[in-house]
Amino acid sequence: ALERVGGYQAVRADVAEDLRMAELLKGSGARLRLEYGPDLIRTRMQTNLKEIWEGFTKNLFAGAKFSLASALAGVVSVLIFAVAPILVAIVCAAMIAMNPSGESTSEWLRLFVPTFMVWLIQVAIFVVVNRSWDIPIAYAFAVPLGYLLFAMILLNSTVKIATGNGVEWKGRRLYGRTGVRPPRPHAAGKSADMHVADE
């Protein structure tokens, strides 16, 4: 299957080479299968917020296939469905607490219950995920912050690459002058649109 798509040489110019390889294999008719093997290998992608920001800025717009529509839809969807509910619930709780016997209390309560339930469902899901991945359970309670960070990084990735400014990664500038077109590899093995700045 690898030989049919040109082997790893076919993705040597891609920053998100794992995604690109999967696309090539699937496009060639190969079958893909995901295996869960937490005890086979262990690695650490990033160690601090700066590395998380730079690493995912490099990948997220590429993960949206360099589509402005897909990227912006992703940002808006995450903010509306994953971040806004807990913010609305907090506002409702504050309004109820300030005037528990007020005429509008029942209206605030009707809005509080479903939005708070959305957050509880998020927490429940991530408690299970965190437990299986050996991540502190307490992090699950801050899951809207994680979604907010994801939306901000996706927006940052989209703006930087779509405007042609490129992104920083390990001291290099990638995707310079790319715009909204997917970078195309050329014979030398580097993307024709991926500018690597000299340091």
Residue pairs with C-beta under 8 A, 6 or more apart in sequence:
1 25
1 28
1 30
2 8
2 25
4 28
4 30
5 21
5 24
5 25
5 27
5 28
5 30
6 24
8 17
8 21
9 189
10 20
10 21
10 24
11 17
11 20
11 21
11 24
12 185
12 189
13 183
13 185
13 186
13 189
13 190
13 191
13 194
14 20
14 62
14 183
14 185
14 191
15 58
15 59
15 62
15 169
15 174
15 175
15 194
16 58
16 59
16 62
16 63
19 62
19 63
22 32
25 32
26 32
38 132
38 133
45 51
45 55
46 52
46 55
52 149
52 153
53 153
53 156
54 167
54 168
54 169
54 170
55 169
56 150
56 153
56 154
56 157
57 153
57 156
57 157
57 160
57 167
57 168
58 157
58 167
58 169
58 174
59 157
60 71
60 150
60 153
60 154
60 157
60 158
61 71
61 154
61 157
61 158
61 160
61 161
61 162
62 157
62 161
62 182
64 70
64 71
64 74
64 154
64 158
65 182
66 161
66 178
66 180
66 181
66 182
66 183
67 180
68 158
68 162
68 180
71 154
71 155
71 157
71 158
72 158
74 151
74 154
75 151
75 154
75 155
75 158
78 147
78 148
78 150
78 151
78 154
79 148
79 151
81 118
82 122
82 143
82 144
82 147
83 144
83 147
83 148
83 151
84 115
85 114
85 115
85 116
85 118
85 119
85 144
86 115
86 116
86 118
86 119
86 144
87 144
88 111
88 112
88 115
89 112
89 115
89 116
89 118
89 119
92 108
92 109
92 111
92 112
92 115
92 116
93 112
93 116
95 104
95 108
96 105
96 108
96 109
96 112
99 105
119 143
119 144
122 140
122 143
122 144
123 140
123 141
123 143
124 140
125 140
126 139
126 140
126 143
127 137
127 140
129 135
129 140
130 136
130 137
130 139
130 140
131 137
139 146
157 167
159 165
160 166
160 167
160 175
161 167
161 175
161 178
161 179
161 180
162 179
162 180
163 179
164 176
164 177
164 178
164 179
165 176
166 173
166 174
166 175
166 176
166 177
166 178
166 195
166 197
167 173
167 174
167 175
168 174
171 199
172 196
172 197
172 199
173 195
173 196
173 197
174 194
174 195
174 196
175 183
175 191
175 193
175 194
175 195
176 193
176 194
176 195
176 196
176 197
177 193
177 195
178 193
178 194
179 193
181 193
183 191
183 192
183 193
183 194
184 191
184 192
184 193
185 191
185 192
186 192
190 196
